[in-house]
């Protein structure tokens, strides 16, 4: 039986080329940093030229693309793959021509690049140090997360006139969560509003962190670190230029970063309403109240565990004893719960030293995620809210079979199709999770690599949910480097699928999508 393509792949690839062409301009930032420090200038000069050539070449495949619904899905999926591929170029060049680096291996370079753009924050760097890597390379890691946080496509819709038509559909296909809330009549203007809010929080955090340094409250937070960390806080990314992550900084820095992680996990559309004189929209929002409630409840439990000592299994030489110390217990619990629930992935201590009950709470938190319309990953708070409400509805109608009881969110009755969609996504997420665990364990067994089931679970949860660190050998002070190349490439796939929230990828793998 013959069939022909129903997808105009040339239009999709042409628009991907346009995005890549403009993305090449971001290489000029680490290039300028390289000039300043006298490091890796050729690396980023070559990367800039290579990317712009690739972008122009792809763009010429279809200089006047006509984007439909099918082409939109393909364009979004391809864009996230291609940006990860061009993002690995500096790692390869720097690893080959500079000091020996684990990122010189193609699978490692692709892993680091995909982890950056998807804001996962899992790393395969053998060492994370400005002594072993240039300032420019380290800044590129942070910059990839910042670019990926609010979304490559959202940025493209904001600045490229050719995407103004069909932009809403593209943003819905890309954005984490059940959908983008249109804030203004024009979708391009909505995209610019979201990016401006994102930029504003980033600059505010930079000013605060460097201000703490100037005030003598953050000795290690020099100008470079004060710029680098907000670039990975607001996208809930977690790449730090410090091997010990946020543990390397003072208590004042740790407390200062927490509200920015909370903001990053909040629906950015709510901030637009707050800035427009409607602060009550924030506290009236069902999802936001659930989000804050979850953070407060989990933090209270973990604070209690750490304070009485049942949350700690082994002591660490890098952090003073925290048992019986209320400020230390509250700070470490608050920071780690917020970091994991929002999928930021920062660590202010090695939570591998925590007891099993505390670790299982963090593992549970990896599945919660931030709000819809935030930069967070995982399942998302709003989906859990709807699932819990629908379960309550089922219990109620079982007792009162004649009752009509719609599931409401924010006072609005939800469509049954939307509820089924949320159940479908959550089921798919769990299926991916369990199948991926089997793959990772089997692949490790194939090459004789020792990995426990709990470590494999945390590695899969951390990559599929775009969280970053897990437990054991993929803990916050370790890396994914020991895994075999096949597992690392599989985790690249998980990060890509997790960032796009599974369904757009499955649509691309459906034969009916491609043929008549």
C-alpha positions in Angstrom: 0.0 0.0 0.0 1.5 3.3 -1.0 1.2 6.4 1.1 2.5 9.9 1.0 3.6 12.3 3.6 0.9 14.6 5.1 3.6 16.7 6.8 5.4 19.5 5.1 8.8 18.6 6.7 10.5 21.3 4.7 8.5 24.0 6.4 9.3 22.6 9.8 13.0 22.2 9.1 13.2 25.6 7.5 11.8 27.3 10.7 14.1 25.2 12.8 16.9 26.7 10.7 15.6 30.2 11.4 15.6 29.5 15.2 19.2 28.1 15.0 20.4 31.0 13.0 19.3 33.5 15.7 20.4 31.1 18.5 24.0 31.4 17.1 24.0 35.0 18.5 24.0 33.6 22.0 27.6 32.2 21.4 28.8 35.8 21.4 28.2 36.0 25.2 30.7 33.3 26.2 32.9 34.5 23.4 33.0 38.0 25.1 33.7 36.3 28.4 36.5 34.3 26.8 38.1 37.5 25.5 37.9 39.0 29.0 39.6 36.0 30.7 41.8 35.1 27.7 40.3 31.6 27.4 38.5 29.5 24.8 38.1 32.3 22.3 38.6 30.0 19.2 36.1 27.5 20.7 33.3 30.0 20.7 34.3 31.7 17.5 34.2 28.4 15.7 30.9 27.4 17.4 29.3 30.7 16.4 30.3 30.3 12.8 29.3 26.7 12.6 25.9 27.3 14.1 25.1 30.2 11.9 26.1 28.2 8.8 23.9 25.3 9.9 21.0 27.6 10.6 21.2 29.4 7.3 21.5 26.0 5.4 18.4 24.6 7.1 16.5 27.8 6.6 17.1 27.7 2.9 15.3 24.3 2.7 12.1 26.3 2.8 12.6 30.1 2.8 8.8 30.8 2.9 7.4 28.1 5.2 3.7 27.7 5.7 3.2 26.3 9.2 0.2 24.0 10.0 -0.7 22.0 13.1 1.3 18.9 12.0 4.3 21.0 11.0 4.1 22.8 14.4 4.6 19.5 16.3 7.5 18.5 14.1 9.1 21.9 14.4 8.9 21.9 18.2 10.3 18.4 18.5 13.1 19.0 16.1 14.1 22.4 17.6 14.8 20.9 21.0 16.9 18.1 19.4 18.9 20.5 17.1 19.6 23.1 19.8 21.1 20.3 21.9 23.2 19.1 19.0 24.6 22.6 18.3 24.9 23.3 22.0 27.4 20.4 22.3 29.8 21.9 19.8 31.8 24.1 22.3 32.1 21.1 24.7 33.6 18.9 21.9 36.0 21.6 20.7 37.1 22.6 24.2 37.6 19.0 25.2 39.6 18.1 22.1 41.9 21.2 21.9 42.1 22.0 25.6 42.8 20.0 28.7 41.5 16.4 28.7 37.8 16.6 29.5 35.0 14.1 29.9 32.9 16.3 27.6 35.2 15.5 24.7 33.2 12.3 24.3 30.2 12.9 21.9 27.7 11.1 24.1 28.9 13.1 27.2 28.8 16.4 25.3 25.3 15.7 24.0 24.1 14.7 27.5 25.5 17.9 29.0 23.9 20.0 26.3 20.5 18.3 26.4 20.6 18.5 30.2 21.3 22.3 29.9 18.7 23.2 27.4 16.0 21.0 29.1 17.0 22.6 32.5 17.6 19.1 33.9 20.9 19.9 35.6 22.3 16.3 35.5 26.0 16.4 34.6 28.6 14.1 33.3 31.5 16.5 34.0 34.4 14.7 35.7 35.2 17.8 37.6 33.2 21.0 38.1 35.8 23.6 38.6 37.0 26.9 37.1 40.5 25.4 37.6 39.7 22.7 35.1 37.4 24.5 32.7 37.3 28.0 31.3 34.9 30.7 32.6 33.4 30.8 29.0 32.6 27.0 29.0 31.2 27.1 32.5 29.0 30.2 31.6 27.8 28.4 28.4 26.4 25.6 30.7 24.5 28.2 32.7 23.4 30.1 29.6 21.9 26.9 27.9 19.7 26.5 31.0 18.5 30.1 31.0 17.7 29.9 27.3 15.8 26.7 27.8 13.9 27.7 30.9 11.2 29.9 29.6 11.4 28.1 26.3 13.3 28.3 23.0 10.0 28.5 21.1 8.4 31.1 23.4 11.5 33.2 22.8 11.3 32.7 19.0 7.6 33.6 19.0 8.4 36.7 21.0 11.1 38.0 18.5 10.4 36.4 15.1 7.5 37.9 13.1 7.3 34.8 10.9 6.1 32.8 14.0 3.3 35.3 15.0 0.8 33.1 13.0 0.6 29.7 14.7 2.6 30.9 17.7 0.0 29.9 20.3 -0.1 26.4 19.0 3.7 26.2 19.1 3.9 27.5 22.6 1.3 25.0 23.8 3.3 22.2 22.2 6.4 23.3 24.0 5.4 24.9 27.3 5.5 22.7 30.4 2.0 22.2 31.9 -1.5 21.9 30.5 -1.3 25.1 28.4 -0.2 28.7 28.0 -2.6 31.4 29.3 -3.0 34.1 26.7 -2.3 37.3 28.6 -2.7 39.8 25.8 -4.6 39.8 22.5 -1.5 39.0 20.5 0.4 35.8 21.3 3.8 37.4 20.4 3.1 40.1 23.0 2.2 37.4 25.6 5.6 35.7 24.9 7.4 38.9 25.4 5.6 39.5 28.7 6.6 36.1 30.0 10.3 36.6 28.9 10.4 40.1 30.5 9.1 38.7 33.8 11.7 35.9 33.6 14.5 38.4 32.8 13.3 40.7 35.6 13.6 38.0 38.3 17.0 36.9 36.9 18.4 40.5 37.1 16.9 41.0 40.6 18.5 37.8 41.9 21.9 38.8 40.4 21.6 42.2 42.2 20.7 40.5 45.5 23.4 37.9 45.4 26.1 40.4 44.5 24.7 42.8 47.1 25.1 40.1 49.8 28.7 39.7 48.6 29.4 43.5 48.9 27.8 43.5 52.3 30.2 40.8 53.5 27.5 38.2 53.9 28.5 36.0 50.9 32.3 35.7 50.8 32.4 33.2 47.8 29.6 35.0 45.8 31.9 37.1 43.5 30.6 38.8 40.4 31.0 35.7 38.2 29.0 33.5 40.6 26.4 36.2 41.2 25.8 36.3 37.4 26.0 32.5 36.9 23.6 31.3 39.6 20.5 33.3 38.7 20.9 32.0 35.1 20.3 28.5 36.5 17.9 29.4 39.4 15.1 31.0 37.4 15.0 28.2 34.7 14.9 25.6 37.6 18.1 24.3 36.1 20.6 23.7 38.8 24.0 23.9 36.9 26.3 25.6 39.4 30.0 26.5 38.6 30.8 25.1 42.1 31.3 21.4 42.6 29.6 21.6 45.9 26.6 23.5 44.4 25.0 25.9 46.9 26.7 24.2 49.8 29.8 26.3 48.8 28.0 29.5 49.9 26.9 31.1 53.1 23.5 30.6 54.9 22.5 34.1 53.7 22.9 33.0 50.1 21.0 29.8 50.7 18.0 31.7 52.2 18.2 34.3 49.4 17.9 31.8 46.6 14.9 30.0 48.1 12.2 32.6 47.2 13.6 32.8 43.6 13.2 29.0 43.3 9.7 29.3 44.6 9.0 32.1 42.0 10.4 30.0 39.2 8.0 27.2 40.1 5.0 29.6 40.0 2.9 30.2 36.9 4.5 33.3 35.4 1.1 34.5 34.2 0.2 35.2 37.8 3.1 37.6 38.2 1.7 39.5 35.2 -1.6 39.9 37.0 0.2 41.0 40.2 2.2 43.6 38.3 -1.0 44.9 36.8 -2.6 45.6 40.2 -4.3 42.4 40.8 -2.3 40.8 43.7 -5.4 38.9 44.8 -5.1 36.7 41.7 -2.1 35.1 43.3 -3.7 34.0 46.5 -7.0 33.1 44.9 -5.3 30.7 42.5 -6.1 27.1 43.4 -2.8 25.7 41.9 -0.7 28.4 43.7 -2.3 27.6 47.0 -1.8 23.9 46.5 1.8 24.6 45.5 2.6 26.6 48.6 0.8 24.1 50.8 2.8 21.1 49.4 6.1 23.0 49.9 5.1 24.0 53.5 3.9 20.5 54.5 6.9 18.6 53.1 9.3 21.2 54.6 7.7 20.9 58.0 8.1 17.1 58.0 11.7 17.1 56.8 12.6 19.9 59.2 11.3 17.8 62.1 13.2 14.7 60.9 16.5 16.7 60.6 16.0 18.5 63.9 15.4 15.3 66.0 18.2 13.4 64.1 16.1 10.7 62.4 16.6 12.5 59.1 20.3 12.1 59.1 22.1 8.8 58.6 25.7 9.9 58.4 27.5 13.1 59.2 29.3 15.1 56.6 32.5 17.0 57.1 31.4 19.9 54.8 28.3 20.9 56.9 28.3 21.4 60.7 26.0 19.1 62.7 22.4 20.2 62.2 20.6 17.9 64.7 19.0 20.1 67.4 19.7 23.3 65.5 16.4 24.8 64.4 17.8 27.3 61.9 20.1 24.8 60.2 17.4 22.1 60.1 14.8 24.5 58.7 17.2 26.0 56.1 18.4 22.6 54.8 14.9 21.2 54.7 13.4 24.2 53.1 16.1 24.6 50.5 16.1 20.9 49.5 12.3 20.5 49.4 11.9 23.7 47.3 14.8 22.7 45.1 13.4 19.2 44.3 9.7 20.1 44.1 10.5 22.9 41.6 13.0 20.6 39.8 15.8 23.1 40.3 18.2 20.5 41.5 20.5 22.7 43.6 21.9 21.1 46.8 23.0 23.0 49.9 24.2 19.7 51.4 24.8 16.1 50.2 21.4 14.6 50.8 22.9 11.2 50.3 23.8 11.5 54.0 20.1 11.7 54.9 18.2 8.7 56.3 15.9 6.5 54.1 12.6 8.3 55.2 14.0 11.7 54.3 15.3 10.4 51.0 12.0 8.8 50.1 10.3 12.1 50.7 12.7 13.7 48.2 12.1 10.9 45.7 8.3 11.5 46.1 8.9 15.3 45.6 10.6 14.5 42.3 7.2 13.6 40.8 5.3 16.7 42.0 6.8 19.4 39.9 6.1 23.2 39.7 3.1 24.9 38.4 1.7 25.0 34.8 3.3 28.0 33.1 6.4 27.8 35.3 9.9 26.7 34.3 9.6 23.6 36.5 9.4 20.0 35.2 7.8 16.7 36.4 4.0 16.1 36.5 3.0 19.5 37.7 0.9 20.6 40.7 -2.2 21.3 38.7 -2.5 17.8 37.4 -2.3 16.3 40.9 -4.9 18.8 42.1 -7.3 17.7 39.3 -6.6 14.0 40.0 -7.3 14.4 43.7 -10.5 16.4 43.0 -11.8 13.8 40.5 -11.1 11.0 43.0 -13.1 12.9 45.6 -15.9 13.3 43.0 -15.9 9.6 42.4 -16.2 8.8 46.1 -19.0 11.4 46.4 -21.0 10.1 43.4 -20.6 6.5 44.7 -22.4 7.5 47.9 -24.8 9.8 46.0 -25.4 8.2 42.6 -28.0 10.8 41.6 -25.7 13.8 42.2 -24.2 15.9 39.5 -20.7 16.9 40.7 -18.4 18.5 38.1 -14.7 18.8 39.0 -14.0 22.5 39.5 -10.7 24.4 39.3 -10.7 28.1 40.2 -14.5 28.1 40.2 -14.7 26.8 36.7 -16.1 23.3 35.8 -13.5 21.3 34.0 -14.3 19.5 30.7 -14.4 15.7 31.1 -12.0 15.5 28.1 -9.5 17.6 29.9 -9.7 15.4 33.0 -9.2 12.3 30.8 -6.2 14.0 29.2 -4.6 14.6 32.6 -5.1 11.0 33.6 -3.6 9.9 30.3 -0.5 12.1 30.7 0.1 10.9 34.3 -0.3 7.2 33.3 2.1 7.7 30.4 4.6 9.4 32.7 4.5 6.4 35.1 4.8 3.9 32.2 7.8 5.7 30.9 9.3 5.8 34.4 9.0 2.1 35.0 10.1 1.0 31.5 13.1 3.3 31.8 14.1 1.8 35.1 14.2 -1.6 33.5 16.3 -0.4 30.6 18.8 1.4 32.9 19.2 -1.6 35.2 19.5 -4.1 32.3 22.0 -1.8 30.4 24.1 -1.5 33.6 24.0 -5.2 34.1 25.1 -5.8 30.5 28.4 -4.0 31.0 28.9 -5.1 34.6 28.2 -1.6 36.1 26.9 -1.8 39.7 23.8 0.2 40.2 21.0 -0.4 42.8 17.3 -0.3 42.0 16.9 2.8 44.1 19.8 4.6 42.3 18.3 3.6 38.9 14.8 4.9 40.1 16.2 8.2 41.2 18.3 8.6 38.0 15.2 8.0 35.8 13.0 10.2 37.9 15.6 13.0 37.9 16.1 12.9 34.1 12.5 12.3 33.0 11.3 15.0 35.5 14.2 17.3 34.5 15.2 17.4 38.2 19.0 16.7 37.9 20.5 15.0 40.9 19.3 11.7 42.3 20.7 9.4 45.0 23.8 7.2 45.4 26.2 7.5 42.5 24.0 10.2 40.8 23.8 12.1 44.0 24.1 15.9 44.2 27.9 15.8 44.7 28.4 13.1 42.1 27.6 12.7 38.3 26.1 10.5 35.7 29.5 9.9 34.1 29.9 6.2 35.3 26.8 5.1 33.3 27.4 3.3 30.0 27.1 5.4 26.8 23.9 3.6 25.9 22.3 4.6 29.2 23.4 8.2 28.9 22.0 8.4 25.3 18.7 6.9 26.7 18.7 9.5 29.4 19.2 12.2 26.7 15.9 10.8 25.2 14.2 10.9 28.6 15.2 14.6 29.2 13.9 15.5 25.7 10.6 13.6 26.3 10.3 15.0 29.8 10.8 18.6 28.6 8.2 18.3 25.9 5.9 16.4 28.3 5.7 13.1 26.3 2.6 13.6 24.1 4.2 15.8 21.4 7.0 13.2 21.0 4.5 10.3 20.9 2.5 12.2 18.2 5.6 12.3 16.1 6.1 8.5 16.5 2.5 7.8 15.3 2.3 6.5 11.7 -1.1 8.3 11.2 0.6 11.6 11.9 2.9 11.1 8.8 0.7 9.6 6.2 -2.7 10.0 4.6 
